[in-house]
């Protein structure tokens, strides 16, 4: 990538805008158009990150790191230079495109009985949770035509990952959940890989802005677990999409004083319980109370509710974790 191309990318993605989109807690202006706030690159408790929007540069007096928006993306997402460039390009161009794709998939959901039946089978039956999570369905074979009619080029669709190199829809027969910078697709077919994301980072904790003010937060592995708990009335729930939290998700959990209830899968091999215990220990190191919720063996939150569990029983499990 040439120096001119790098400069153009940085002009298209102002540092301050990128920081604010990634949970930067701006403290105050300090003169000459500069700002000081908490550093999102480490566990910062006193404002130490200086940002100069006019120069497009940052410097942290706490951890000693600084640079431009590309360097910030490298450090924040813990990736190398080329991967940071790709993440920035995707962030610049994907949100409007993903909005259109997610809207199209939402229109398809109730047009396909197999999709509604699958949600019903998984215990997702409330119109409110479907609307809240903006759940859709990708039948396959029709998204490309829709988006090209809206003016998106085939090359753009390929770069986004929505269309394969051969020109086919990448998501086929999948329940689709929009994320902040990605799409998650759960396959209805047992012959296809069950999980699919677009290329790039999976982002932070699911719906974090809606739950970060709660003094107690429930953390689950999967989006169907989230749906089951939200449908049961637990609106202080968030999802990490797996047991291995990325650096941003850990920072989000540690951005305030709270208790986190870890409701991971109770796998027969004990992997979910071990992951929860390990994470609880890591949270404690960051000043967050981590509590492990012990579900019945072989269950995750989704199956717990889908097979007859109720809100009172789950509340009892949470109380037992205290």
N, C-alpha and C positions, 0 to 999 in steps of 0.2 A: 504494500500500500504506500503510495507516494506521500510526501510531506503535505502536498496540497490537499490530497484526499483526507488526511488526518485532520487538517485544519478545518475542512468543510464539515466533517463529522462533529467536531467539537462546537462549531458554530450552530449546528442543527440541534445539538443537545446541550443547552446551558447547564453548567455545573450545579447552580442553585436549584434549578427545576428538577434535575435528577436526584439531588439529595432529598428534596422535599417529597418526591415520589417514593423514596425508600426510607420513610419514617424518621427523617432527621428532625430532631427537636431543637429548632432554632430558638436561641435565648434572647438576643437583643442586638440591635445595630450598635456599632461602636465608632461610627464616623467614617468619612470618606467612602461611603457605600458598602462598607464591610460588615460582616455579621459574625457573632460568636455563639456557639451552641455546644451541646453534648456531642462527643465523638461517637459515631456508630461503629467504629472499627475496634473498639475495646469497651470494657465495662467502665464507662465514664460516669462519675457522679457530680463533677464540677465542670461547667462549660470550659472546654479546652480546644475546640475546633474552630479555627479562624477561616472564614470563607470570603474571598474577594471575587464577587460575580463579574466585575469589569475585566479582570485579568483571567477569570476562569480557573483560579487556583485555590487550593486549600492547604492548611498546615495544622497539625495537631500538636499542641504543646505537651500533651500527656504521653502519647506513644511515639512522637517524633516522626510521624509519617506525613507525607504531603505530595502534591502533584496536581495534575489536571483531572478531568472527568474520566479519562481512560485509566489513569492510575487508580482512581477511586474504585472503578468497576473491578479492576484486578484484585484489589485488597478486599473489597466488600464481598464479592462473590467467590474469592479464593480461587481464581483462575489465572491462566497465563495471558500474555498480551493479546495473542490472536483470538483466544476465546472471549476476552473482554470486548474486543472490537465487534465480534459476532453478536454478543449479548446487547451491546449498545445499538447496533443496527436493527436488531429485532425489536428492541424497546422503542426505537424511533418509529418503526413502521407497523408493528403488529396491533397495537390497541384498537384502531379503527377497523382493521381487517378482522380481528377476532370478534369484535362487537357484531359485525355483519354476519360472520359465520355462526356465532352463538344464537343470534336472532333467528337465522334460518333453521337451525336445529330445533329451536323451541317451537317453531311453527309445525315441525314434522312430528313432534311427540304424539299428539292425540290423533294423528292421521294413520298411525300404525299400531294396531291392537297388540302386536307382539311386544312392543316397547312398554305399553301401559301394563300388560300382563306381567312383564318381568319386574317392573317396579312394585306391583301389587304382591308378587311372590316374595320380594325382598322386604316387604312390610312398609314400603313408602306409598301411602295411600291418601295423604292429606294434600288437597290442592294448595294449601298455604305453604307447605314445605317445598313443593315443586316450584311455586312462584318465588319463594324466598331464595332458593338455590339456583333458580333459572335453569332447571334441568331440561335438556333437550334430547333429541334422538337423531343419529346419523344413519339413514338407511343405506347410503352409498350410491354413487352414480349420478348425483344431481347437484351437489354443492358447487362443483367447478362451473357449471353452466350458469348458476345463479350469480356467482361472484364475477364472472367475466361480463355478464350483462350490466353489472354495476360499475364496470370500468377497470377492474383489476386485471392485470396481464397474467398470462399463464406462468411467466417467469417469476413474478411476485408470489404467486400461489405455491410454486415449487419451493422457493426460498423459505417461505413460511412453514413448510411441512404439511400444509393442508392438502396438497396434491403431490402424488408421487412423481418420480422422474419420468415415468411412462405416461403421466397425465391423468391418472385415476384418483378418485377421492381416497385420501389416506385413512379416513374414519369410515368404516362400513359395519353396519349392524352393531352400533355401540350407543349406549346411554352416555350422554355428554354433559359434563359439568364445567362451566366456565370458571377459570381461575383469574387472578389479576393480570398475568402475563402469559397465560398458557391455556390449554384445554386438556381435560382429562376424559378419556373415553373408556368405558367398561364394556367389554364384549359380551354379546348375547350368545355367541357361538363358542362351543367348547373346543373347536378345532383351531381357534385363533388365540394369540396371546391375550390374557385377560385384561392387562392394563396397557394404556397407551397415552403418551404425552407428546406434544410437539417438541421439536428440538429446542434446547435452551433450558434455563433455570426453571424449577417448579415454583419458585417464589417463596413468600413468607407463609405464615400460618393462615389458614383459611378463615376469612371473615374476621380478621383480627381487630380491625377498627371497631367492630360491633361488640366485642367482648373484653377489650383491654381495660375497661373501667371497672369490671367486676372484681371484688376482692377474692373470689374463688372462681377458678376456671377449670373446666374439664377438657383434657386433651385426649383425642382418640387418633387411631392410625388412619382410618379410611373415611371417605366421604359418605358411604352408606351408613357407617357408624354415626357420623355427624347427623345425617338425616333422621335416623331413628331417635337420637336423643333430643334433637330440636323439636321433632314431632311430638315427643312425650312431654314437652314443656321445659326442657333444660336449655335455655337460650344462652347460657354462659359457656357454650361448648365451642371448641375450635379443633382443627385437624392438621396434622403434620404430614399426611400422605406417606406413611411409613414410620418405622421406629428410629431411623437415623436422621436426626434433625440437622439441618444445615446451620451455618453460623448465624444467618439472619434470624431464623426461627428461635434459636437460643437467646439472641439478644432481645427479641420481642418478649419472651417469657420473663426475662430478667429486667425489663424496663420499669418495674415498680414493685411495691410490696404486695405479694399475693400468695395464695396457696393454689397449687396446681394438682388436680386429681388425674392421675395417669390411668386411663381406662383402656389399656392395650389388650390385644387378643390373648385369651387363656389357651394357647396352643398346648397340645398334649405333650410336646417335647420341652415345654417350659421356656421357649425362646422369647415369647412376648413378656412373660413375667420378669425374665432376666433383663430384658431391654428396659422395662419400666423401672426396675430397681437401680440400674446403672444411671438412667436419666435422672431419677430422684436424687441420687448422690451428687450428680453434676449441678443440678439446680440449687441444692443446698450450698454448694460452693459459691454460687452467685447471689446468695441471700434470699433465695426463693424456697418456700416450703413445698416439697414434693411428696405426694401421698399416692401410694399404689392401691388401686381398686381391684379387688380379687373377684373376678367374674367366675361363674361355674365353669369347670373344665370343659374345653372344647368350644366355648362360646366367645364371640366378640359382642360388642354392644348391639350391633345390628341383629344378630341371631338371637340375642337375649330377649329383645323386644318382639321380634318377628315370631318367636315361638312361645309367646304368652307372658313374658315378663312385663311388669308395669312400673310406673314412675315411683310408687311407694317402695317397691322392692329394690330399685336401683338406688334410691335415696338411702336405704338401709345399708347397702354396700358402701356407699360413700361415707356414712357415719362410722362404719366399722374400720375404715381406712384412717380415721383421725387418730 
